[in-house]
């Protein structure tokens, strides 16, 4: 493995020529198109040698970017050199019998799935879409719909990271465990993730089961029909506007039934005209939510579907992307609520969304056990996750209006003993951030140890965590 890694490190050294010169300022942005940032330049990383060289040669601040799907400047900072990690995407080791893989951090989940599927293996925990990079997913400590597994942190065996000084460290639960814990969900602020070693799962055949459940009954229904059953692999429940009070549950269970779709993976570059038209109709037409319920949900309730796990896991985030963001942008928020507070938060959330006339397309509910690994854990106890997908006009005042109702939602989550997710719009106050993440001071202490010059930066750090 050492020989292979040395070879890979050498590959791409010539790519240093693609790095922007210190005087070449560029404007960066993320998928929201609301966070323009004047970068010092961009270096495309292709190999560990180039990564180390870029960190050692550049004298100013540095930020780290992968797929750029965050929505509040978590991959950028004014005047910083941005490291584009997407070219750092090679497979380093695949242990098929042991179900373990090691990859470079810029690999996207979809690229990894193409390597795993021939062996009937799957990613154990990832987002609902395959477009994100592995390293970026580590940085936000992502989660998905995988029953009983919670955040990505639980499946990470080891991380190789590069400090701002250029020093390379292998980290795990036994090697530099404090750095390991801080890097997971650390948004690239302590070190740059170079390699990721993960546990894998089997590419199981599974069948979709859908059911409407009363809001008040959902927590117990979940415990009885999902959590306590060993055959449930993936689960979420959707709350639809305008009332957000009637969960439609979607559970994927192990199955031996005949496949209804024999494809192994969603093809790369698929067109999503139907999905884009539906997004427009739901968010623009009068009665759009009812249209979705009658034309999509009702059809799915009646239509059996049996597929391989990898097919569902290889969905592209482009299926959520509108045709254009010229007039409107589409944004996510997420709140993590203790199980016992499920209905209290759901009721208060619906009231806030209705009062402020939020153009919400849907709220998706997931579940996660407590995260005992990462320092900035978003689930310090067992939680239900409320993922809000909403449309926002691109008027100058739209983000200001969203700040008001978002802070109300964050207060509702905090009052319930919960927290909110950090990859999205930076509407929270600094006080709300510190209540949601009381470990922030330990995170600052870790940064002072591993990045004493405070040069790994982004807007999240500058707005919420940085201290004199």
C-alpha positions as CSV (number, residue, x, y, z in Angstrom):
1,X,0.0,0.0,0.0
2,X,2.9,2.4,0.7
3,X,4.2,1.9,-2.8
4,X,0.8,2.6,-4.3
5,X,0.3,5.6,-2.2
6,X,3.7,7.0,-3.0
7,X,2.9,6.6,-6.7
8,X,-0.5,8.3,-6.3
9,X,1.2,11.2,-4.4
10,X,3.5,11.7,-7.3
11,X,0.8,11.7,-9.9
12,X,-0.6,15.1,-10.5
13,X,2.4,17.1,-9.3
14,X,2.3,18.8,-12.6
15,X,-1.2,20.0,-11.9
16,X,0.3,22.6,-9.6
17,X,0.4,24.8,-12.7
18,X,-3.4,25.0,-12.5
19,X,-3.2,26.8,-9.2
20,X,-4.1,30.5,-9.3
21,X,-1.4,32.9,-8.6
22,X,-1.6,34.9,-5.3
23,X,-2.6,38.0,-7.2
24,X,-5.4,36.4,-9.2
25,X,-8.6,37.0,-7.3
26,X,-11.7,35.0,-8.2
27,X,-15.3,35.1,-7.1
28,X,-16.5,31.8,-5.6
29,X,-20.0,30.8,-4.7
30,X,-21.9,27.7,-3.5
31,X,-25.1,26.1,-4.8
32,X,-27.3,28.7,-3.1
33,X,-25.9,31.4,-5.3
34,X,-26.2,33.7,-2.2
35,X,-22.7,33.6,-1.0
36,X,-20.3,35.3,-3.5
37,X,-16.8,35.4,-2.1
38,X,-13.6,37.1,-3.3
39,X,-11.1,34.2,-3.2
40,X,-7.3,34.7,-3.5
41,X,-7.3,31.8,-5.9
42,X,-8.2,28.2,-6.4
43,X,-5.8,25.2,-6.4
44,X,-7.1,21.9,-7.8
45,X,-5.7,19.2,-5.7
46,X,-4.7,15.9,-7.5
47,X,-2.5,13.9,-5.2
48,X,-1.2,14.3,-1.7
49,X,2.1,15.9,-2.8
50,X,0.2,18.8,-4.4
51,X,-2.0,19.2,-1.3
52,X,1.0,19.4,1.0
53,X,2.9,21.7,-1.3
54,X,-0.1,24.0,-1.6
55,X,-0.5,24.3,2.1
56,X,3.2,24.9,2.7
57,X,3.7,27.5,-0.1
58,X,0.7,29.6,0.5
59,X,1.2,32.2,3.3
60,X,-2.3,33.3,3.8
61,X,-5.7,31.8,4.8
62,X,-6.9,28.6,3.2
63,X,-10.4,27.1,2.8
64,X,-11.4,23.6,1.5
65,X,-14.1,22.8,-1.1
66,X,-15.6,19.6,-2.5
67,X,-18.9,19.5,-4.3
68,X,-19.8,23.0,-3.0
69,X,-23.3,21.9,-1.9
70,X,-23.2,23.9,1.3
71,X,-25.3,27.0,1.4
72,X,-23.6,29.6,3.7
73,X,-19.9,30.0,2.8
74,X,-18.7,26.8,4.6
75,X,-16.2,26.2,1.7
76,X,-15.0,29.8,1.2
77,X,-13.6,32.9,2.9
78,X,-12.7,36.3,1.5
79,X,-9.0,36.5,0.6
80,X,-8.4,32.7,1.1
81,X,-6.9,30.2,-1.3
82,X,-9.5,27.6,-2.0
83,X,-8.4,24.0,-2.3
84,X,-10.6,22.2,-4.8
85,X,-10.5,18.5,-3.7
86,X,-12.6,16.9,-6.5
87,X,-9.5,15.8,-8.4
88,X,-8.2,14.0,-5.4
89,X,-10.4,11.0,-6.0
90,X,-8.6,7.7,-6.3
91,X,-9.4,4.3,-4.7
92,X,-6.6,3.3,-2.4
93,X,-7.8,-0.1,-0.9
94,X,-10.9,-2.2,-1.1
95,X,-11.2,-5.2,1.3
96,X,-14.2,-7.0,-0.1
97,X,-14.5,-9.8,2.5
98,X,-13.9,-7.3,5.4
99,X,-16.3,-4.8,3.8
100,X,-13.8,-1.9,4.3
101,X,-12.7,0.8,1.7
102,X,-10.1,3.5,1.7
103,X,-10.4,6.4,-0.8
104,X,-9.0,9.9,-1.4
105,X,-11.3,12.5,0.1
106,X,-12.3,14.2,-3.2
107,X,-14.1,11.0,-4.5
108,X,-17.8,11.5,-4.9
109,X,-20.2,8.8,-3.5
110,X,-21.3,8.0,-7.1
111,X,-17.7,7.3,-8.1
112,X,-17.3,5.0,-5.1
113,X,-20.6,3.2,-5.8
114,X,-19.4,2.3,-9.3
115,X,-16.4,0.6,-7.7
116,X,-18.4,-1.2,-5.0
117,X,-21.4,-2.4,-7.0
118,X,-19.6,-5.2,-8.9
119,X,-18.8,-6.7,-5.5
120,X,-22.4,-6.3,-4.2
121,X,-21.2,-3.8,-1.6
122,X,-22.8,-0.5,-0.6
123,X,-21.9,2.7,1.3
124,X,-23.1,2.1,4.8
125,X,-24.1,5.7,5.6
126,X,-24.3,8.7,3.2
127,X,-26.7,11.4,2.2
128,X,-29.9,10.6,0.2
129,X,-28.0,11.7,-3.0
130,X,-24.7,10.5,-4.4
131,X,-23.3,13.8,-5.7
132,X,-21.3,14.8,-2.6
133,X,-17.6,14.1,-2.0
134,X,-16.6,11.7,0.7
135,X,-14.3,14.3,2.4
136,X,-17.0,16.9,2.3
137,X,-19.4,14.5,3.9
138,X,-16.9,13.9,6.7
139,X,-16.6,17.7,7.1
140,X,-20.3,18.1,7.7
141,X,-20.7,14.7,9.4
142,X,-23.6,13.9,7.1
143,X,-26.4,11.4,7.6
144,X,-29.1,9.8,5.5
145,X,-32.1,7.5,5.8
146,X,-30.2,4.5,7.1
147,X,-32.0,2.9,10.0
148,X,-30.0,2.6,13.2
149,X,-26.8,4.0,11.8
150,X,-27.1,7.7,12.5
151,X,-24.3,10.0,11.2
152,X,-21.4,9.1,9.0
153,X,-19.1,9.3,12.0
154,X,-20.1,5.8,13.2
155,X,-18.8,4.2,10.0
156,X,-15.4,6.0,9.8
157,X,-12.5,3.8,10.7
158,X,-9.7,6.2,10.0
159,X,-8.8,9.6,8.5
160,X,-5.5,10.7,7.0
161,X,-5.4,14.5,7.4
162,X,-2.9,17.2,6.5
163,X,-2.5,20.1,8.9
164,X,-2.1,23.7,7.8
165,X,1.7,23.3,8.3
166,X,1.7,20.4,5.8
167,X,2.2,17.7,8.4
168,X,0.4,14.5,7.5
169,X,-1.3,12.6,10.4
170,X,-3.2,9.3,10.5
171,X,-6.1,9.6,12.9
172,X,-8.6,7.2,14.3
173,X,-10.3,6.3,17.6
174,X,-6.9,5.1,18.8
175,X,-4.5,7.4,16.9
176,X,-4.8,11.1,17.7
177,X,-8.4,10.5,18.8
178,X,-9.1,14.1,19.8
179,X,-8.2,15.3,16.3
180,X,-10.2,12.5,14.7
181,X,-13.3,13.6,16.7
182,X,-12.8,17.3,15.9
183,X,-12.3,16.8,12.1
184,X,-15.5,14.8,11.7
185,X,-18.1,17.6,11.5
186,X,-15.3,20.2,11.7
187,X,-15.9,21.8,8.3
188,X,-12.2,21.7,7.3
189,X,-11.2,24.1,10.1
190,X,-8.6,21.9,11.8
191,X,-7.1,20.0,9.0
192,X,-7.6,19.0,5.4
193,X,-9.0,15.5,5.1
194,X,-6.9,13.6,2.5
195,X,-8.0,9.9,2.9
196,X,-11.0,8.3,4.4
197,X,-11.4,4.7,5.5
198,X,-15.0,3.5,5.9
199,X,-17.1,0.4,6.8
200,X,-19.3,-0.9,4.1
201,X,-22.6,-2.7,3.9
202,X,-24.2,-5.3,1.5
203,X,-26.0,-4.2,-1.6
204,X,-29.3,-5.7,-0.4
205,X,-32.4,-6.2,-2.4
206,X,-35.2,-4.1,-0.8
207,X,-38.9,-3.3,-1.2
208,X,-40.6,0.0,-0.6
209,X,-43.5,0.2,1.9
210,X,-45.5,3.4,2.3
211,X,-48.2,4.3,4.7
212,X,-50.0,7.4,6.0
213,X,-49.7,7.9,9.8
214,X,-51.2,10.4,12.1
215,X,-48.7,13.0,13.4
216,X,-49.3,12.2,17.1
217,X,-48.9,8.4,16.4
218,X,-45.7,8.7,14.4
219,X,-43.0,8.3,17.1
220,X,-44.6,5.1,18.5
221,X,-45.3,3.9,14.9
222,X,-41.6,4.4,14.1
223,X,-40.5,2.5,17.2
224,X,-42.9,-0.5,16.5
225,X,-42.6,-0.7,12.7
226,X,-39.1,0.5,11.9
227,X,-36.7,0.7,14.8
228,X,-37.6,-2.6,16.4
229,X,-37.7,-4.6,13.1
230,X,-34.5,-6.0,11.8
231,X,-35.5,-5.8,8.1
232,X,-35.8,-2.0,7.9
233,X,-32.9,-0.6,5.9
234,X,-33.9,2.9,5.0
235,X,-36.7,5.2,6.3
236,X,-38.1,8.7,6.1
237,X,-41.5,10.4,6.4
238,X,-42.7,13.4,4.5
239,X,-44.8,16.3,5.8
240,X,-46.4,18.2,3.0
241,X,-47.6,21.8,3.0
242,X,-49.7,23.6,4.0
243,X,-50.5,21.8,7.3
244,X,-47.4,19.6,7.8
245,X,-49.5,17.3,10.0
246,X,-49.9,14.1,8.1
247,X,-46.7,12.0,7.7
248,X,-46.3,9.8,4.7
249,X,-43.9,7.1,5.7
250,X,-41.4,5.5,3.3
251,X,-39.6,2.4,4.6
252,X,-37.3,0.2,2.5
253,X,-37.2,-3.4,3.9
254,X,-35.1,-6.4,2.9
255,X,-36.9,-8.5,0.3
256,X,-36.6,-11.6,-1.8
257,X,-39.3,-10.5,-4.2
258,X,-38.7,-10.1,-7.9
259,X,-37.1,-6.7,-8.9
260,X,-39.4,-4.2,-10.4
261,X,-36.4,-2.2,-11.7
262,X,-33.3,-4.2,-12.7
263,X,-30.9,-1.3,-12.9
264,X,-28.0,-1.5,-10.6
265,X,-27.2,2.3,-10.4
266,X,-28.8,5.5,-11.6
267,X,-26.9,6.5,-14.8
268,X,-24.6,9.4,-14.4
269,X,-25.9,12.5,-16.3
270,X,-29.6,11.5,-16.3
271,X,-32.0,14.2,-17.2
272,X,-34.6,15.1,-14.7
273,X,-37.2,17.0,-16.7
274,X,-40.1,15.4,-14.9
275,X,-38.7,16.2,-11.4
276,X,-37.9,19.8,-12.5
277,X,-41.4,20.3,-13.8
278,X,-42.8,18.9,-10.6
279,X,-40.7,21.3,-8.5
280,X,-42.0,24.2,-10.5
281,X,-45.6,23.1,-10.3
282,X,-45.5,22.4,-6.5
283,X,-43.9,25.7,-5.7
284,X,-45.6,28.0,-8.3
285,X,-49.1,26.7,-9.1
286,X,-52.1,27.3,-6.9
287,X,-52.8,24.0,-5.1
288,X,-49.3,22.7,-6.0
289,X,-49.0,20.7,-2.8
290,X,-52.3,19.0,-3.4
291,X,-51.1,18.2,-7.0
292,X,-48.1,16.5,-5.6
293,X,-50.1,14.5,-3.2
294,X,-52.6,13.3,-5.8
295,X,-50.2,12.7,-8.7
296,X,-47.0,11.5,-7.0
297,X,-47.7,10.3,-3.4
298,X,-50.9,8.5,-4.1
299,X,-49.4,6.7,-7.1
300,X,-46.4,5.6,-5.0
301,X,-48.7,4.3,-2.3
302,X,-50.3,2.0,-4.8
303,X,-47.2,1.0,-6.8
304,X,-44.9,-1.7,-5.6
305,X,-41.1,-1.1,-6.0
306,X,-38.3,-3.7,-5.4
307,X,-34.8,-2.6,-6.2
308,X,-31.1,-3.0,-5.1
309,X,-29.9,-0.7,-2.3
310,X,-27.4,0.9,-4.6
311,X,-30.0,2.1,-7.1
312,X,-31.8,4.1,-4.4
313,X,-28.5,5.3,-3.0
314,X,-27.2,6.5,-6.3
315,X,-29.8,9.2,-6.9
316,X,-28.4,12.5,-8.1
317,X,-28.9,15.8,-6.3
318,X,-29.8,17.2,-9.8
319,X,-33.2,15.6,-9.3
320,X,-33.8,18.3,-6.7
321,X,-32.3,21.1,-8.8
322,X,-34.7,23.6,-10.4
323,X,-34.4,24.5,-14.1
324,X,-32.9,27.9,-13.1
325,X,-31.9,29.8,-10.0
326,X,-32.1,33.2,-11.8
327,X,-35.3,34.4,-9.9
328,X,-35.4,31.9,-7.0
329,X,-33.1,29.7,-5.1
330,X,-34.0,26.4,-3.3
331,X,-32.6,25.9,0.1
332,X,-32.4,23.4,3.0
333,X,-32.5,23.7,6.7
334,X,-32.4,20.9,9.3
335,X,-33.4,20.6,13.0
336,X,-32.5,17.8,15.4
337,X,-35.2,17.1,18.0
338,X,-35.2,14.7,21.0
339,X,-37.6,11.9,20.4
340,X,-39.9,12.9,23.3
341,X,-40.3,16.4,21.9
342,X,-41.3,15.3,18.4
343,X,-44.9,16.5,18.3
344,X,-44.1,19.7,20.3
345,X,-41.6,20.8,17.7
346,X,-43.6,19.6,14.7
347,X,-46.6,21.6,15.8
348,X,-44.6,24.7,16.5
349,X,-42.7,24.4,13.2
350,X,-45.9,24.2,11.2
351,X,-47.2,27.3,12.9
352,X,-44.0,29.3,12.2
353,X,-44.0,28.2,8.5
354,X,-47.7,29.1,8.1
355,X,-47.4,32.4,9.9
356,X,-44.5,33.6,7.8
357,X,-45.9,32.1,4.5
358,X,-42.7,30.1,3.9
359,X,-42.7,28.6,0.4
360,X,-41.9,25.1,1.8
361,X,-41.9,22.2,-0.7
362,X,-41.8,19.6,2.1
363,X,-40.3,18.5,5.4
364,X,-38.6,15.1,5.5
365,X,-38.3,13.3,8.8
366,X,-35.4,10.9,9.6
367,X,-34.1,9.4,12.8
368,X,-30.6,9.2,14.3
369,X,-29.2,7.6,17.5
370,X,-26.8,9.6,19.6
371,X,-23.4,10.5,18.1
372,X,-20.7,9.6,20.5
373,X,-17.8,10.2,18.1
374,X,-17.6,13.7,16.8
375,X,-16.8,16.8,18.9
376,X,-19.4,19.1,17.3
377,X,-22.1,16.5,17.4
378,X,-25.5,17.5,16.2
379,X,-27.2,14.5,17.9
380,X,-26.0,14.4,21.5
381,X,-29.0,12.1,22.2
382,X,-31.4,10.1,20.1
383,X,-33.2,12.5,17.7
384,X,-35.7,12.9,14.9
385,X,-34.3,15.0,12.1
386,X,-36.6,17.6,10.3
387,X,-35.2,18.5,6.9
388,X,-37.0,21.5,5.4
389,X,-36.7,22.2,1.7
390,X,-38.0,25.6,0.7
391,X,-38.0,28.1,-2.2
392,X,-36.7,31.6,-1.7
393,X,-36.9,34.5,-4.1
394,X,-33.7,36.2,-5.0
395,X,-34.8,39.7,-4.0
396,X,-32.3,41.8,-1.9
397,X,-34.6,41.5,1.1
398,X,-35.5,37.8,0.8
399,X,-32.6,36.5,2.9
400,X,-33.4,39.1,5.6
401,X,-37.0,37.9,5.8
402,X,-35.8,34.3,6.0
403,X,-33.5,35.2,8.9
404,X,-36.5,36.1,11.0
405,X,-38.5,32.9,10.7
406,X,-35.3,30.7,10.7
407,X,-34.3,32.1,14.0
408,X,-37.8,31.4,15.3
409,X,-37.4,27.7,14.1
410,X,-33.9,27.5,15.8
411,X,-35.4,28.9,19.0
412,X,-38.1,26.2,18.8
413,X,-35.5,23.5,18.4
414,X,-33.4,24.8,21.3
415,X,-36.5,25.1,23.5
416,X,-37.1,21.4,22.8
417,X,-33.5,20.5,23.8
418,X,-32.4,20.1,20.2
419,X,-30.1,21.7,17.7
420,X,-29.8,22.7,14.0
421,X,-27.5,21.8,11.2
422,X,-24.6,24.0,10.2
423,X,-24.1,23.5,6.4
424,X,-26.9,25.8,5.5
425,X,-27.7,29.5,5.5
426,X,-26.0,31.4,8.3
427,X,-29.2,32.9,9.8
428,X,-28.6,31.9,13.5
429,X,-27.3,34.3,16.0
430,X,-23.9,33.6,17.7
431,X,-25.8,32.9,20.9
432,X,-28.0,30.4,19.2
433,X,-25.0,28.6,17.7
434,X,-23.4,28.4,21.1
435,X,-26.5,27.0,22.7
436,X,-26.9,24.4,19.9
437,X,-23.2,23.4,20.0
438,X,-22.0,23.8,23.6
439,X,-18.7,22.0,22.7
440,X,-17.6,25.0,20.6
441,X,-15.0,26.1,23.2
442,X,-13.4,22.6,23.1
443,X,-13.3,23.0,19.3
444,X,-11.5,26.3,19.6
445,X,-9.0,24.7,21.9
446,X,-8.4,22.0,19.4
447,X,-7.9,24.5,16.6
448,X,-5.4,26.5,18.6
449,X,-3.4,23.2,19.0
450,X,-3.5,22.0,15.4
451,X,-3.9,25.3,13.5
452,X,-2.2,27.9,15.8
453,X,-2.1,30.6,13.2
454,X,-5.8,30.2,12.6
455,X,-5.4,30.0,8.8
456,X,-7.9,27.3,7.9
457,X,-11.0,29.4,7.6
458,X,-14.4,29.8,6.2
459,X,-17.5,31.9,6.8
460,X,-18.8,29.5,9.4
461,X,-15.7,30.1,11.5
462,X,-15.6,33.8,11.0
463,X,-19.3,34.3,11.8
464,X,-19.8,32.0,14.8
465,X,-16.7,30.5,16.3
466,X,-13.7,32.8,15.9
467,X,-12.6,34.4,19.1
468,X,-9.9,37.0,19.7
